[in-house]
């Protein structure tokens, strides 16, 4: 059975995480500005944005914890991944 979530509306919270490779905060800041100021959303920036552990955005545990926190937060209506890749395959089975 397919379930279509409700459409996003102004004021909704969008979570931003980086569950894979490293992404500097500077590269995400324009996205945050547009989401907040131009589109009217609220953003919740995860702990993995701007964090670096080798070429990942944190250890496997940190990335897992950050993504799981967004998934569990009832206020977060959508999650955007600043970066995808191999790092997510290392944690996806533990969500």
Secondary structure as UniProt FT lines:
FT   TURN            10..11
FT   STRAND          13..17
FT   HELIX           25..33
FT   HELIX           34..38
FT   STRAND          42..45
FT   TURN            47..50
FT   TURN            54..55
FT   HELIX           60..72
FT   TURN            74..75
FT   STRAND          76..81
FT   HELIX           86..89
FT   TURN            90..91
FT   HELIX           92..94
//
